Amino acid sequence: MLTVVTGAAGHAGANLVRALIARGYQTRVLVHEDARAIQGLDTEIFRGDVCHPDSLSKVFEGADIVFHLAARISIANNEWKRLEATNIIGARNVIEACIRQNVRRLVHFSSIHSIAQDPGGRPVDESQCLAGTGRCPPYDRSKAAGELEVRSGMERGLDAVIISPTAIIGPYDYKPSHFGEALVKMASGRLPALVGGGFDWVDARDVALGAILAGEMAPAGAKYILSGRWVSIRDMAALVEKITGAPMPRFVCPLWLAGAAAPLVTTFDRMCGRRSLYTRDSARALGCGRNISHEKATLELGYNTRPFEETIADTISWFVENGRITSVGGKGHRPR
């Protein structure tokens, strides 16, 4: 069975392609620029861009399942045009190509951020409304709009399934992701302070298997949240200290203060030529999502997750093996 993966060189894509190959699937991948994440794998590589529909027809030809992961991830508040181009128009282009090439099934990677969340702690599941108001961050709105594009394709006969992962963390994080970069800084002793709050973290390998199960088993039109476990930033740093010996930062900035200071931090980071790990939107996300349910995916697909401690240990090991973590706490010795 031929599967196609867009966004294959990203963090989730790198794990998905490996899982598909391990499961015996024939794979074909769409790569825009950086192909490090899939180099050396037994897969057919096509160069292209979901923003350019002419580059999609050939790669989708003969495909049984298309896994659409290509997306722009942003925690900034000023990137709407770029988010719209990839997460909405790009999704529309993928849908049109699937219909044109008679693809049997589309598995669309959305995000937990596409769902409107209540900071008050109301449980989050698949029945809740999409993020759609101007008060929601641009990334959230773009992923919600991408889901609506998929629903529109379903109305035209497209067999599609939507999955919504939470905060993905795990190995094969080549770029790395925002979360991966924070983990590297924790393990290297280069994170000056922590922020209150936390995320629901999920292992990239568990998301990959959940997506494959959705492609194999889910009824047309289904949607599944693929969540893991909520862990505070402080508890994550404590676990990193336990694994590596790198002392965790002792100052934990309250969320209200982090949100208020975020614009200044973002401006300073931009002046220094680096991307910000903390923005007003990321501070907002840290205050939500304590109770996210993957019960539906577990009951219908057999989806399950591994221990958070295993995920962090494996991810740190991967970063060490790939030269991202070279010393602990700035003291020049290797992580233990």
N, C-alpha and C positions, 0 to 999 in steps of 0.2 A: 504494500500500500504506500502510495507516494504522499508525503506530507511536505508542506511548504511553510517556512517560518519567516515572517518579516521581523525586522528588528533582532535578527539572530546574533548580532555582535554585542548586544546589550547584556546586562547582568542576568535578567530572567531568560533571555533568549539563549545565552551560552549554556545555561543549565537545562533548558528544554531540549535543545538539539542533542545534547549528550544523553538525556533520558530517552529520547525517541530512538536514537541509534541503539542504545542498550536494550530497548524493547523490540528491536528487529525491524523498525520502520526504515523505508527508503526516505532519505531526506534531501530537500533542496532548500537553500537559504537565500534570502535577499539581504544584501549588505550594502549600506550606503557608502561609508568611508573606511573606518577602522575595522579590520577583520581579524585582529589578534585573537579574539575570544573563540574563534572556530577554526583557526589554523591547525592543520594536521588531522582534522576529523574526516571521517568517511562520509562526505556530503558534497553535493553539487552546489557550487557558489555562483550566484548571479549578482552583478552590480546593478543597483537601481535605487529609486527613491519613491516612496509612496506619494510624495507630492507631485510626481510626474507620472500620470496614468499610462503613458506610452511605454514605460519601463516595466509594467506589471503583467501584460498579457502573456508574454513568453514564459515567465517564471511560473505562472499559475496554470499553464497548459498541462492537462492530464492529471492535475492534483486531485486527490480524494479529500484531504483535509488541509485547510489553510489556518495556521495559527497566526493571528495578527497581533504582534507585540510592538511594532514600530510606533514610538510615541516620543513626544518631548516632555520631559519631567522638569518642573520648575517650582521653586518656592519663592520666586520673585513676584512682584505685583505689577510689573510693567512690560510683560512679554506676551500680551494677548495675541498680537498678530502672528507671532511665531507658533504659539500654541494652537491657534485656529488653523493655521496652514497644515500642521502635522496631525493633530489629534481630532480634528473635525473633517477638513477637506481630504486629508490623507485617508481617514477611515472610509469616507465616501468613495474615494478612488478604489480602495481595496474591495469594497462591496460590489461596485460596478464590474470590476475585473472578475470577481467570483461568479457573478451572474452570467457574464459574457462567456466565461470558460466552463460553465456548468460544473463548478466545484461542488462536491457532494455536501460538504459541511464547512462552515466558518466557526472557529473558536476565537472570539474577540476578547482580548485582555483589556478590561477596564481598570478600575481602581476603587478602593474603599472610599477614596475622596470624592468619587462621583455621587455618593449618597449623602444627603443632608444629615448632618449629625448634631445632636443636642449636647452641648457641653455639660448639661445637668446630669448626664449619665444614663439616659434612656437606652435600653438594649438596641443594638443595631443588627438588623437582618435584611433579607432580600425584599421584604414587603415595603420598605420605606421609600419615600420620595427621593427623586434625584435632586442634586444641588442645582439650583436654577436662578437664583436671585443675584443681584449686584453685590450683595453682602458677602457672598461666597468668594473665595480666592479664584483668580483666573484659571489656574490649573484644574480645580475642582469642576468649574463650569465647562471647561473644554472637554473633560472626560465624560461628563454627563451628556453633553451634546453629541459626543462620539457614540454613546450608547443609543441615543435617539436615531442616529443614522442607521445603526444596525437594525433597530426596530422597524424603521422604514423599509429596509431591505427585506425583512421578514414578510412584510405585507405584500411584497412582490414575489414571494415564493422562495426566498433564500432560507435554507436550513442553517440556523446559526445558534450558538450558545454563547453566553456572556459569563466571564469569570471576573471577580473583583478581589484581588489580593490586598492584604494590608501591607505594612512596611516590610519590604523584602530585604533579607540579609542572608549572606552565605558565601560560599566559595565562587570562583570564576568571575570575580568582580574586577575586571581589568581596568576600568577607566579611572578611578573607582566611582561608585555611587556616592551620594551625599552621606548615607549611613555608613558605608564602607570607609569613607574618608575620616569620619568621626571616630570610628573604631581604630583605625590606624593611628590617629593622634592620641587616643587613650593609651594604646599599647606602647607608644613611643614616648609617652610623658610630655606630649606637646599640646595637650588641651589645657588651657589655663584655668578654666572653671567649668562647672556643670550647670545645667538648667533644670528647673523643676519640671514635673510632668513626665510623660513617657509615651510610648507607642505600643500598639499591638504588633509584635514582630513575628514574621513567618519565614521559615527557611526556604530559600530559592529552590532547593531540590524537592521540597514538599509541594510547592506551587507547581513545579513542572509536572510532577506525577498527577496532581489534581487536574491540571489542564488536559493531560492525556486521557485520563478517565472520563472527563467531560466530553472529549471528542469521541470516545468509544461508546459511552453508555447513556449520556444525557438525552432526554427528549428534546426535540426541536423547540427553540424558544425559551429554554430554561436559563436561569441565572443562578450563580453560586458565589457566595462569599468564601474566599480561601484565607482564613485568618489563622493566627497561631496563639500567642500568649502575650498579654499586656505586661510590660516590664518598665519600670521607671529608668530614666537615664542614670540616676544615682546607683541603682541596683546593677545596671549593666556595667558601670565603671567598677563597681566592687568586684564583679565577676571577672572582669579583665585583669584587675589587680591580683586576684587569686590565681588566675591561669598564668600570667606573665611575670608577676612580681613588680610591675610598674605601678608606682604609687598613684592612687586616684586623686584628682583635685579635691581639696577640702571645702572649697566654697561652692555652694549650690545657689544659683541666682533664682529668686522667686519668679514664677511665670509672669506676674503682672509687671515686674521690673524689666524682664527680658523683652516683653512685648513693647514696652515704652521705649527701651533703648535700641530696639532692632533697627530703626531707620539710620541711626548714627553708625551702628556697627556695619550695616550694609554699605553705607557710603564710604566708610574707612576701608573696608575690604576691596571695594571697587577701585579706590585710589591706589591700593597696593597691588592691584592686578590679580586678585584671587577671588574665587567665588565664596559667597557667604554660606556658612552652615546654619546660621541663625538669622531669620527674617521675621517680620511680623506674621507672615502666613505660617511659617514653621512653628512659631511660638503658639499660635492658635491651635495647630494640629496637636501639639503636645498636651493640650488641655482636654482633648476629646478622646473617644474611642476606648474607654476602659472596659466596655462590655460589648464585644463584637462576636456574633455567633456564627460558627461554621456547621451548625447542626444539620442543616439541609444537605450540605455536601457530604457529610459523614454518613447520613442515613441513605442517601440515594446513590452515592458514588463509592462509598468506602474510604473517603478521604480521611487522612490522619496526619498528625504532625509529630516530629521528634522533639526530645527535650531541648529547651532553649540553651542549656549549658553546652550540649553537644554542638549546636549550631555555632555558638561563639568560639568554642575551642577549635572546631574545624576551619572556621573562617580565618582566625588568627594564624593557624598553621599554614593555610593557603597563602596569606599575605607574606608570611615569613619565607616560604618556599619560592615566592615570586618576587622577592626583593623589595616589597613595599614596607616591611618592618625589618629594620637592620639593627636596631638597638632598643633597649628598654630604658625608659625614663631619661633618655639623653646621656646615659652612662657608658654607652659603647658596647655593652655585652648583649648577647643574643637572648631572646625570650626563652624561658625554660619550658 
